[in-house]
Amino acid sequence: MQILGRSLTWIQNGIVLENKQLVREGVNHVIHHPAPNHKPWTIMGKADQEGFKQALLAYDPAMDIYANEAAAAAEKGDWFEATAASARLQTSCVSCHAQWKRKVQR
């Protein structure tokens, strides 16, 4: 999660600085982030593990879509649309965290 958070920061900084390369680098990390080599859903109680696993699987492609939208807008120099796409990406992060962060058992 920390890598994804830093990647979002790179995207946002790239937008503010109108730096397409920085946006691309952040997006690249979001799109190609490795799946954990452990079972990340095990941080939840048994009753929530399957739901959390499904949430991870649902949010992953959504994050890729929003990151790619930010990259495409940045490439065109459309910084307002890049900002909007970055906001959608951040909202997907916050939505998942808000739903699950208080259920962590670890």
Backbone as CSV, one residue per row, in Angstrom:
resi,resn,N_x,N_y,N_z,CA_x,CA_y,CA_z,C_x,C_y,C_z
1,MET,0.809,-1.190,0.000,0.000,0.000,0.000,0.857,1.261,0.000
2,GLN,1.992,1.208,0.678,2.846,2.385,0.734,3.348,2.765,-0.659
3,ILE,3.667,1.763,-1.477,4.128,2.046,-2.838,3.015,2.722,-3.629
4,LEU,1.793,2.242,-3.478,0.675,2.862,-4.185,0.443,4.292,-3.697
5,GLY,0.579,4.511,-2.405,0.421,5.864,-1.863,1.480,6.810,-2.407
6,ARG,2.700,6.347,-2.467,3.771,7.178,-3.033,3.562,7.407,-4.521
7,SER,3.060,6.415,-5.190,2.782,6.555,-6.624,1.720,7.618,-6.862
8,LEU,0.691,7.620,-6.033,-0.341,8.646,-6.134,0.262,10.030,-5.911
9,THR,1.169,10.145,-4.961,1.844,11.417,-4.709,2.641,11.854,-5.933
10,TRP,3.331,10.920,-6.581,4.080,11.261,-7.801,3.131,11.783,-8.876
11,ILE,2.004,11.106,-9.033,1.027,11.533,-10.041,0.545,12.945,-9.723
12,GLN,0.172,13.174,-8.492,-0.339,14.487,-8.100,0.734,15.567,-8.233
13,ASN,1.947,15.281,-7.817,3.036,16.246,-7.971,3.311,16.525,-9.444
14,GLY,3.282,15.478,-10.254,3.501,15.665,-11.683,2.450,16.568,-12.301
15,ILE,1.225,16.430,-11.848,0.146,17.280,-12.360,0.375,18.731,-11.933
16,VAL,0.654,18.951,-10.672,0.862,20.309,-10.171,2.046,20.973,-10.890
17,LEU,3.084,20.194,-11.138,4.284,20.726,-11.792,4.202,20.673,-13.319
18,GLU,3.094,20.110,-13.825,2.918,19.891,-15.261,4.106,19.121,-15.839
19,ASN,4.439,18.047,-15.133,5.576,17.199,-15.476,5.037,15.841,-15.920
20,LYS,4.953,15.646,-17.220,4.384,14.407,-17.773,5.171,13.182,-17.347
21,GLN,6.481,13.299,-17.279,7.306,12.145,-16.912,7.016,11.690,-15.484
22,LEU,6.846,12.626,-14.581,6.550,12.273,-13.195,5.187,11.589,-13.097
23,VAL,4.213,12.080,-13.862,2.908,11.418,-13.907,3.072,10.003,-14.447
24,ARG,3.798,9.852,-15.541,4.011,8.521,-16.137,4.658,7.564,-15.146
25,GLU,5.661,8.047,-14.406,6.347,7.189,-13.433,5.388,6.726,-12.340
26,GLY,4.584,7.638,-11.816,3.614,7.267,-10.796,2.596,6.279,-11.324
27,VAL,2.091,6.551,-12.522,1.115,5.649,-13.146,1.732,4.284,-13.383
28,ASN,2.965,4.252,-13.837,3.648,2.975,-14.089,3.694,2.119,-12.828
29,HIS,3.934,2.749,-11.702,3.965,1.995,-10.440,2.580,1.484,-10.058
30,VAL,1.554,2.266,-10.321,0.193,1.809,-10.020,-0.170,0.625,-10.913
31,ILE,0.081,0.775,-12.206,-0.309,-0.250,-13.176,0.463,-1.554,-12.972
32,HIS,1.719,-1.442,-12.623,2.577,-2.639,-12.543,2.938,-3.039,-11.122
33,HIS,2.179,-2.544,-10.133,2.529,-2.928,-8.766,2.355,-4.443,-8.620
34,PRO,3.314,-5.069,-7.966,3.220,-6.524,-7.826,2.156,-6.915,-6.808
35,ALA,1.552,-8.029,-7.064,0.626,-8.582,-6.070,1.457,-9.011,-4.860
36,PRO,0.914,-8.861,-3.681,1.660,-9.288,-2.494,1.979,-10.779,-2.573
37,ASN,3.117,-11.158,-2.030,3.494,-12.568,-2.047,2.907,-13.315,-0.852
38,HIS,2.099,-12.625,-0.084,1.360,-13.257,1.008,-0.132,-13.080,0.723
39,LYS,-0.955,-13.540,1.580,-2.404,-13.400,1.407,-2.848,-12.178,2.205
40,PRO,-2.959,-10.998,1.549,-3.218,-9.774,2.306,-4.563,-9.758,3.014
41,TRP,-5.490,-10.575,2.586,-6.807,-10.596,3.229,-6.760,-11.226,4.608
42,THR,-5.649,-11.889,4.953,-5.551,-12.527,6.266,-5.389,-11.510,7.395
43,ILE,-5.257,-10.219,7.068,-5.212,-9.206,8.120,-6.606,-8.947,8.690
44,MET,-7.605,-9.505,8.032,-8.990,-9.366,8.490,-9.391,-10.590,9.300
45,GLY,-10.432,-10.419,10.101,-11.006,-11.556,10.800,-11.577,-12.540,9.790
46,LYS,-11.731,-13.760,10.181,-12.212,-14.815,9.269,-13.507,-14.423,8.555
47,ALA,-14.422,-13.784,9.246,-15.718,-13.441,8.654,-15.595,-12.394,7.544
48,ASP,-14.526,-11.586,7.578,-14.363,-10.511,6.597,-13.356,-10.824,5.490
49,GLN,-12.655,-11.931,5.590,-11.579,-12.202,4.641,-12.060,-12.319,3.193
50,GLU,-13.120,-13.026,2.949,-13.590,-13.202,1.567,-14.064,-11.870,0.986
51,GLY,-14.766,-11.090,1.778,-15.225,-9.780,1.306,-14.068,-8.846,1.005
52,PHE,-13.052,-8.868,1.860,-11.884,-8.020,1.641,-11.133,-8.466,0.388
53,LYS,-11.013,-9.762,0.210,-10.353,-10.295,-0.988,-11.087,-9.815,-2.245
54,GLN,-12.400,-9.875,-2.227,-13.188,-9.424,-3.381,-13.034,-7.916,-3.598
55,ALA,-12.941,-7.155,-2.514,-12.736,-5.706,-2.648,-11.389,-5.416,-3.302
56,LEU,-10.356,-6.122,-2.887,-9.038,-5.932,-3.498,-9.081,-6.234,-4.993
57,LEU,-9.767,-7.309,-5.342,-9.864,-7.681,-6.752,-10.704,-6.684,-7.551
58,ALA,-11.669,-6.057,-6.922,-12.515,-5.082,-7.615,-11.816,-3.735,-7.771
59,TYR,-11.110,-3.311,-6.745,-10.474,-1.996,-6.804,-9.236,-1.984,-7.693
60,ASP,-8.544,-3.096,-7.834,-7.318,-3.125,-8.620,-7.538,-2.659,-10.063
61,PRO,-8.501,-3.201,-10.815,-8.685,-2.711,-12.183,-9.215,-1.286,-12.231
62,ALA,-10.002,-0.884,-11.247,-10.494,0.498,-11.217,-9.324,1.466,-11.051
63,MET,-8.396,1.129,-10.186,-7.221,1.983,-10.002,-6.415,2.084,-11.288
64,ASP,-6.282,0.987,-12.003,-5.556,1.013,-13.273,-6.246,1.921,-14.284
65,ILE,-7.561,1.864,-14.338,-8.327,2.714,-15.264,-8.086,4.188,-14.948
66,TYR,-8.240,4.573,-13.686,-8.084,5.981,-13.313,-6.646,6.452,-13.506
67,ALA,-5.690,5.593,-13.199,-4.289,5.962,-13.405,-4.014,6.174,-14.896
68,ASN,-4.508,5.278,-15.727,-4.321,5.431,-17.173,-5.004,6.687,-17.708
69,GLU,-6.166,7.026,-17.152,-6.845,8.262,-17.553,-5.994,9.479,-17.198
70,ALA,-5.379,9.462,-16.027,-4.511,10.569,-15.624,-3.318,10.680,-16.564
71,ALA,-2.736,9.543,-16.910,-1.585,9.550,-17.816,-1.960,10.074,-19.193
72,ALA,-3.082,9.618,-19.715,-3.518,10.055,-21.049,-3.785,11.559,-21.064
73,ALA,-4.417,12.066,-20.033,-4.692,13.505,-19.963,-3.397,14.298,-19.840
74,ALA,-2.466,13.805,-19.035,-1.181,14.495,-18.884,-0.425,14.523,-20.212
75,GLU,-0.453,13.420,-20.923,0.233,13.373,-22.226,-0.313,14.439,-23.174
76,LYS,-1.601,14.729,-23.067,-2.227,15.757,-23.917,-2.028,17.157,-23.339
77,GLY,-1.483,17.233,-22.139,-1.339,18.521,-21.480,-2.654,19.041,-20.929
78,ASP,-3.620,18.150,-20.764,-4.917,18.526,-20.195,-4.841,18.321,-18.681
79,TRP,-4.294,19.313,-18.005,-4.006,19.183,-16.588,-5.270,19.179,-15.734
80,PHE,-6.343,19.806,-16.229,-7.605,19.754,-15.488,-8.175,18.335,-15.502
81,GLU,-8.150,17.677,-16.650,-8.640,16.295,-16.715,-7.696,15.359,-15.967
82,ALA,-6.405,15.615,-16.036,-5.458,14.801,-15.267,-5.760,14.913,-13.774
83,THR,-6.085,16.117,-13.336,-6.456,16.334,-11.934,-7.724,15.560,-11.588
84,ALA,-8.715,15.609,-12.474,-9.976,14.902,-12.219,-9.736,13.390,-12.151
85,ALA,-8.917,12.861,-13.051,-8.617,11.427,-13.043,-7.846,11.049,-11.778
86,SER,-6.919,11.890,-11.373,-6.171,11.651,-10.143,-7.107,11.651,-8.941
87,ALA,-8.095,12.543,-8.967,-9.075,12.573,-7.874,-9.889,11.281,-7.846
88,ARG,-10.237,10.755,-9.014,-10.968,9.467,-9.053,-10.090,8.348,-8.503
89,LEU,-8.815,8.375,-8.843,-7.881,7.379,-8.321,-7.809,7.484,-6.800
90,GLN,-7.636,8.688,-6.299,-7.548,8.870,-4.854,-8.842,8.462,-4.169
91,THR,-9.975,8.777,-4.772,-11.266,8.398,-4.190,-11.398,6.887,-4.096
92,SER,-10.884,6.162,-5.093,-10.951,4.695,-5.013,-10.102,4.188,-3.858
93,CYS,-8.952,4.805,-3.640,-8.102,4.411,-2.508,-8.830,4.660,-1.182
94,VAL,-9.333,5.878,-1.034,-9.977,6.270,0.218,-11.241,5.444,0.460
95,SER,-11.977,5.154,-0.600,-13.208,4.360,-0.452,-12.920,2.986,0.125
96,CYS,-11.910,2.339,-0.389,-11.569,1.009,0.119,-11.064,1.111,1.559
97,HIS,-10.175,2.069,1.813,-9.638,2.219,3.166,-10.738,2.508,4.166
98,ALA,-11.661,3.381,3.802,-12.748,3.739,4.721,-13.598,2.524,5.068
99,GLN,-13.778,1.662,4.094,-14.617,0.482,4.300,-13.936,-0.579,5.157
100,TRP,-12.616,-0.695,5.057,-11.950,-1.846,5.663,-10.985,-1.535,6.804
101,LYS,-10.495,-0.332,6.946,-9.401,-0.067,7.879,-9.737,-0.389,9.343
102,ARG,-10.985,-0.253,9.729,-11.350,-0.526,11.124,-11.609,-2.010,11.393
103,LYS,-11.541,-2.803,10.359,-11.798,-4.240,10.496,-10.518,-5.067,10.568
104,VAL,-9.390,-4.396,10.426,-8.103,-5.104,10.462,-7.925,-5.743,11.828
105,GLN,-7.535,-7.001,11.842,-7.349,-7.757,13.085,-5.886,-7.881,13.489
106,ARG,-5.007,-7.578,12.589,-3.588,-7.778,12.849,-3.009,-6.715,13.700
